């Protein structure tokens, strides 16, 4: 880390009752959030400028591959998010379009990357926007880091000119409900039951779309179909076909993984269910067909999902509740049947 930057960080201890910087750094480590900065200069060179507190080389390489500044000639993405090795990353990218303090260092555009242990895209997008505005105005990470540490230690960041941020405004349930189940059902109709069944059985779902924004919007919704688990750790919305990322994915027994590379359709070893999002086609792999065989119960659940989603008076959260109530009813019946068997280990928690 730059020496002058560290000296400035030490000055921030004034705001924390003169606590040593090491205590502040220790607190940051405990909340497991890391702030990263990637810049692209006017010559087109992309540099990993700094990181606070630190990051291992493997995660750093993955983060660089997700940052649109390193993807020559490709689309500009203002915000993307994903998961790698049980760490969530949130990348906000800004173009420097007018003379600012950053013009002195010939910065053309930059990305702020926040890594954390919780899934909450809206929270980190809002925080990153404020940090970006501070960086553009001051051309130095010091003011930005002051705001960042304040959020980590006090849960708040207030600025008349750059906006305010309160952690308490971003409940995780809001993040879980941010997508639209109704849109998923509108696109796939009765075939939504295939996705529901795959999630219930903890199968591997791969989704392809060439546009990352569409991929993120669709994949984040799917875990809500099994609301009783409230498990978004299965979500890997932005995966590349690299050995490192696929190895990480292979450690997950079941997942929802998003890919922009169409080559993933030929990787049947990666999925039990494949979703071609642009063409609205869902395919069950040959190896999973027996486990995914549909019966009357699946048809009944499918009708309930479609009927609830098509009701214009019902919100997305109400549709999710309808599905959840039906799911719990089915699971309770399964557990009751299992209890009749003395050696059964089936429980609601296991399901």
Residue pairs with C-beta under 8 A, 6 or more apart in sequence:
1 50
1 51
1 52
2 50
5 50
5 141
5 142
5 145
6 21
8 142
8 145
9 21
9 142
9 145
10 21
12 21
12 24
12 145
12 146
12 149
13 19
13 20
13 21
13 24
15 146
15 150
16 24
16 149
16 153
24 149
24 153
25 53
27 152
27 153
28 52
28 53
28 149
28 152
29 53
31 116
31 152
32 87
32 116
32 117
33 114
33 115
33 116
33 117
33 152
34 51
34 52
34 53
34 54
34 55
34 114
34 115
34 116
35 51
35 52
35 112
35 113
35 114
35 131
35 145
35 148
36 48
36 50
36 51
36 52
36 55
36 60
36 63
36 112
36 113
36 114
36 115
37 48
37 49
37 50
37 51
37 110
37 111
37 112
37 113
37 135
37 141
38 46
38 47
38 48
38 49
38 63
38 64
38 67
38 69
38 70
38 110
38 111
38 113
39 46
39 47
39 49
39 69
39 107
39 109
39 110
39 111
40 46
40 47
40 69
40 107
40 108
40 109
40 110
41 47
41 105
41 106
41 107
41 108
42 106
42 107
42 108
43 106
44 108
46 64
46 67
46 69
46 70
48 60
48 64
49 110
50 141
51 60
52 141
52 145
52 148
55 63
55 115
58 85
58 244
59 84
59 85
59 87
59 115
61 244
62 84
62 89
62 244
62 245
63 89
63 91
63 113
63 115
64 70
65 240
65 242
66 80
66 82
66 89
66 91
66 238
67 91
67 93
67 111
67 113
68 74
68 75
68 76
68 77
68 80
68 93
68 111
69 93
69 109
69 110
69 111
75 211
75 212
76 93
76 95
77 91
77 93
77 212
77 213
78 92
78 93
78 94
79 90
79 91
79 92
79 93
79 121
79 125
79 128
80 90
80 91
80 212
80 216
80 238
81 88
81 89
81 90
81 91
81 121
81 124
81 216
81 237
81 238
82 88
82 89
82 236
82 237
82 238
82 239
83 89
83 119
83 233
83 235
83 236
83 237
84 236
84 245
84 248
85 248
86 117
86 233
87 115
87 116
87 117
88 115
88 116
88 117
88 118
88 119
89 113
89 114
89 115
90 113
90 114
90 115
90 116
90 121
90 124
90 125
90 128
91 111
91 112
91 113
92 111
92 112
92 113
92 125
92 128
92 129
92 131
92 132
93 109
93 110
93 111
94 109
94 110
94 111
94 112
94 132
94 136
95 108
95 109
96 102
96 103
96 107
96 108
96 109
96 110
96 136
100 136
100 137
100 139
101 136
101 137
101 138
101 139
101 140
102 110
102 135
102 136
102 139
104 139
105 139
110 132
110 135
112 128
112 131
112 132
112 135
114 124
114 127
114 128
116 124
118 172
119 172
119 175
119 232
119 233
119 235
120 170
120 172
120 175
121 175
121 178
121 216
121 220
122 170
122 174
122 175
122 178
123 167
123 170
123 175
126 165
126 170
127 148
127 151
127 157
127 165
129 163
130 147
130 157
130 159
130 162
130 163
130 164
130 165
131 144
131 147
131 148
133 161
133 162
133 163
134 143
134 144
134 147
134 159
134 162
135 141
135 143
135 144
137 143
137 161
137 162
138 144
147 157
147 159
147 162
148 157
150 156
150 157
151 157
151 165
151 167
155 166
155 167
155 168
156 164
156 165
156 166
156 167
157 164
157 165
158 164
158 165
175 232
176 223
176 224
176 227
176 230
176 232
177 224
177 316
177 317
177 320
178 220
179 217
179 218
179 220
179 221
179 224
179 316
180 221
180 316
181 221
181 224
181 225
181 309
181 316
181 319
181 320
181 323
182 309
182 316
182 319
183 221
184 192
184 195
184 218
184 221
184 222
185 192
185 305
185 306
185 309
185 310
185 319
186 309
187 280
188 195
188 280
188 282
189 306
190 302
190 303
190 306
191 282
192 225
192 302
192 305
192 306
192 309
193 294
193 298
193 299
193 301
193 302
193 305
194 273
194 282
194 284
194 292
194 294
195 205
195 222
195 225
195 273
195 275
195 282
196 225
196 226
196 301
196 302
196 305
196 323
197 203
197 292
197 294
197 298
198 204
198 205
198 272
198 273
198 288
198 292
199 205
199 222
199 223
199 225
199 226
199 234
199 254
199 256
200 226
200 327
201 254
201 291
201 292
202 234
202 253
202 254
203 254
203 272
203 273
203 288
203 291
203 292
204 252
204 254
204 255
204 257
204 270
204 271
204 272
204 273
205 222
205 254
205 255
205 256
205 257
205 271
205 272
205 273
205 274
205 275
206 257
206 258
206 259
206 264
206 267
206 270
206 271
206 273
206 274
206 275
207 215
207 218
207 219
207 256
207 257
207 258
207 259
207 275
207 277
208 215
208 258
208 259
208 260
208 261
208 262
208 264
208 265
208 274
208 275
208 276
208 277
208 278
209 215
209 218
209 258
209 260
209 277
209 278
210 260
210 262
210 278
211 260
212 238
212 260
214 277
215 237
215 238
215 258
215 259
215 260
215 277
216 237
216 238
216 258
218 258
218 277
219 235
219 237
219 256
219 257
219 258
220 232
220 235
220 237
222 235
222 256
223 229
223 230
223 231
223 232
223 234
223 235
223 256
224 320
225 320
225 323
226 327
227 320
227 321
227 323
227 324
227 327
228 324
228 327
228 328
228 331
228 351
234 252
234 254
234 255
234 256
235 255
235 256
236 249
236 252
236 255
236 256
236 257
236 258
237 256
237 257
237 258
238 258
238 260
239 245
239 246
239 249
239 257
239 258
239 259
240 259
240 261
241 259
241 261
241 263
241 264
241 267
246 270
249 255
249 257
249 270
257 270
257 271
264 270
265 274
265 276
268 274
268 285
268 286
268 287
271 285
272 284
272 285
272 287
272 288
272 291
272 292
273 282
273 283
273 284
273 285
273 288
273 292
274 282
274 283
274 285
275 281
275 282
275 283
276 282
276 283
284 292
297 330
301 323
301 326
301 330
304 322
304 323
304 326
305 319
305 322
305 323
308 314
308 318
308 319
308 322
308 323
309 319
311 319
314 322
331 348
331 351
332 348
334 346
334 351
335 346
335 347
335 348
335 351
338 344
338 346
